[in-house]
């Protein structure tokens, strides 16, 4: 008997073949043979409730998407280690010459919740935190948010445990970290690249953009 999760994937694929793929078969053939040329890199969370393609109504090849826990851009750190997020940013800016990078946080982020919980050493069940003695990839990754937290706490609105404000702060810090990448800084200085902070409310289906001061405001829905 086929497992439920697998059957759900197969059903979804069959619906895709019968609908979206059939309706845009020529587009899929075009981008599949001629390659991609997206204008925007969207850095978003791996959260299953947040899909950049769905939110922006993007067709295949339109936006380049990088997803990781809590939509974090790590500081620029050239080394022999593995840097999946940094490699994707480099590929987008240097190879594909994207015109913009958007960092999009979201409501009820499990990665941010795990970070806030770690401040009190409180296990966070939503983020499936590792309680064993082995090194935690998740624990090491979300500690990148520490700089955002310190900046947040130093602000007028800073207060431990304010999930949404910390989600905003994470986006602002990722934008700052982006400017630490030499190829990003150079492209921005040359007027060839723009950076944008964004935030998505899952519950209300609303999108917010950050202005130059890092203040978030709702984008018109009509």
C-alpha positions in Angstrom: 0.0 0.0 0.0 1.3 3.4 -0.9 2.0 5.6 2.1 -0.3 8.6 2.5 2.4 11.2 2.1 3.7 9.6 -1.1 0.2 9.3 -2.5 -0.5 13.0 -1.7 2.7 13.9 -3.7 1.7 11.8 -6.6 -1.8 13.3 -6.6 -0.3 16.8 -6.5 2.0 15.9 -9.4 -0.9 14.5 -11.5 -2.9 17.7 -10.9 0.2 19.7 -11.9 0.5 17.8 -15.1 -3.2 18.2 -15.9 -3.4 21.9 -15.0 -0.4 24.2 -14.7 1.9 22.3 -16.9 -0.6 21.7 -19.6 -1.6 25.4 -19.5 2.0 26.6 -19.7 3.7 23.8 -21.6 5.4 26.2 -24.0 6.8 28.2 -21.1 8.2 25.2 -19.4 9.8 24.1 -22.7 11.2 27.6 -23.2 12.8 28.0 -19.8 13.9 24.3 -19.8 15.9 24.8 -23.0 16.9 28.4 -22.9 17.7 28.7 -19.2 16.6 31.0 -16.5 16.9 34.8 -16.3 15.2 35.9 -13.1 15.4 39.6 -12.0 15.0 38.9 -8.3 16.5 36.7 -5.7 14.0 36.0 -2.8 15.6 34.7 0.4 12.8 33.2 2.5 12.2 30.6 5.2 11.8 26.9 4.6 8.5 27.0 6.4 5.9 25.0 4.5 3.3 27.7 4.9 5.3 30.3 3.1 5.8 29.9 -0.7 7.3 32.9 -2.5 6.1 31.6 -5.9 2.5 31.5 -4.6 2.7 34.8 -2.8 4.0 36.7 -5.8 2.1 34.7 -8.4 5.4 33.9 -10.2 5.7 31.7 -13.2 8.7 29.3 -13.7 11.9 31.1 -14.3 10.6 34.5 -12.9 12.2 34.6 -9.5 15.3 32.8 -8.0 14.4 31.4 -4.6 16.8 30.6 -1.7 15.2 29.1 1.4 16.7 28.3 4.7 15.6 28.2 8.4 14.5 31.7 9.4 15.5 33.3 6.1 19.0 34.1 7.5 21.8 35.6 5.5 25.0 34.7 7.4 27.9 37.2 7.7 30.4 37.1 4.9 33.0 34.5 6.0 35.2 33.1 3.3 36.6 29.7 4.4 36.9 26.1 3.4 33.6 25.3 5.1 30.4 24.6 3.2 28.4 27.8 2.5 25.2 26.8 0.7 23.4 30.1 1.4 26.4 32.3 0.5 27.0 30.2 -2.7 23.4 30.8 -3.8 23.7 34.6 -3.2 27.0 34.6 -5.2 25.5 32.7 -8.0 22.5 35.0 -8.2 24.5 38.3 -8.1 27.7 37.3 -10.0 26.4 34.8 -12.5 22.8 35.7 -13.1 23.1 39.4 -12.5 19.8 39.7 -10.6 18.6 43.3 -10.2 17.3 42.9 -6.7 17.5 40.7 -3.5 14.5 40.5 -1.2 14.8 39.0 2.3 11.3 38.0 3.3 10.5 37.0 6.9 7.2 35.7 8.1 4.7 35.4 10.9 5.1 32.6 13.5 8.6 31.6 12.3 9.8 28.5 14.1 13.4 29.4 13.6 13.0 32.7 15.4 10.9 31.0 18.1 13.7 28.5 18.6 16.2 31.3 18.9 14.1 33.1 21.5 13.6 29.9 23.4 17.3 29.3 23.4 17.8 32.5 25.3 16.0 30.9 28.3 17.2 27.4 27.5 13.6 26.5 27.0 13.0 23.6 24.5 10.9 24.6 21.5 8.7 21.8 20.3 7.7 23.6 17.1 11.3 23.8 15.9 12.1 20.2 16.9 15.2 21.4 18.8 17.9 18.8 19.3 18.2 17.9 23.0 20.9 15.3 22.6 24.6 15.8 23.3 25.5 15.8 19.6 26.2 19.1 17.8 23.0 20.8 16.6 23.0 22.2 13.1 19.9 24.1 13.9 21.3 25.5 17.1 24.5 26.7 15.4 22.5 28.2 12.5 20.0 30.2 14.5 22.7 31.7 16.7 23.4 33.9 13.7 20.3 35.8 14.9 22.2 36.9 18.0 23.5 40.0 16.3 19.9 40.9 15.3 18.7 40.3 18.9 21.4 42.6 20.4 20.5 45.3 17.9 16.8 44.8 18.6 17.3 44.9 22.4 19.3 48.1 22.1 16.4 49.8 20.3 13.5 51.6 21.8 11.1 48.7 21.1 13.5 46.0 22.3 12.0 43.4 24.6 12.8 39.7 25.0 10.1 37.4 23.7 8.5 39.7 21.2 8.3 37.2 18.3 7.1 39.5 15.5 9.5 42.3 16.3 12.4 39.8 16.4 11.2 38.5 13.0 11.5 42.0 11.7 14.9 42.4 13.3 16.1 39.2 11.6 15.2 40.6 8.2 17.0 43.9 8.9 20.1 42.0 10.1 20.2 39.8 7.0 20.1 43.0 4.8 23.1 44.3 6.8 24.9 41.0 6.4 24.3 41.1 2.6 26.2 44.3 2.4 29.2 42.5 3.9 29.6 40.4 0.7 32.0 42.4 -1.5 30.2 41.5 -4.8 26.9 42.6 -3.3 28.3 45.9 -2.0 29.9 46.6 -5.3 26.7 45.9 -7.3 24.7 48.1 -4.9 27.2 50.9 -5.1 27.1 50.7 -8.9 23.3 51.0 -9.0 23.0 47.5 -10.4 21.4 45.8 -7.4 18.7 46.8 -5.0 18.0 45.3 -1.6 14.5 45.0 -0.1 13.2 43.7 3.2 9.8 42.1 3.3 7.5 40.2 5.7 4.5 37.9 5.1 1.6 37.5 7.5 0.4 33.9 7.1 -2.8 34.4 9.0 -4.0 37.5 7.1 -2.2 36.8 3.8 -0.7 40.3 3.9 2.7 41.4 2.6 4.8 44.2 4.1 7.8 46.0 2.7 10.5 47.7 4.8 11.5 51.2 3.9 15.1 52.6 4.0 14.8 52.9 7.8 13.8 49.3 8.2 10.1 50.2 9.1 7.6 47.7 7.7 4.4 48.8 6.1 1.7 46.9 4.3 1.8 46.6 0.5 -1.5 47.5 -1.2 -3.4 44.3 -2.1 -5.4 45.9 -4.9 
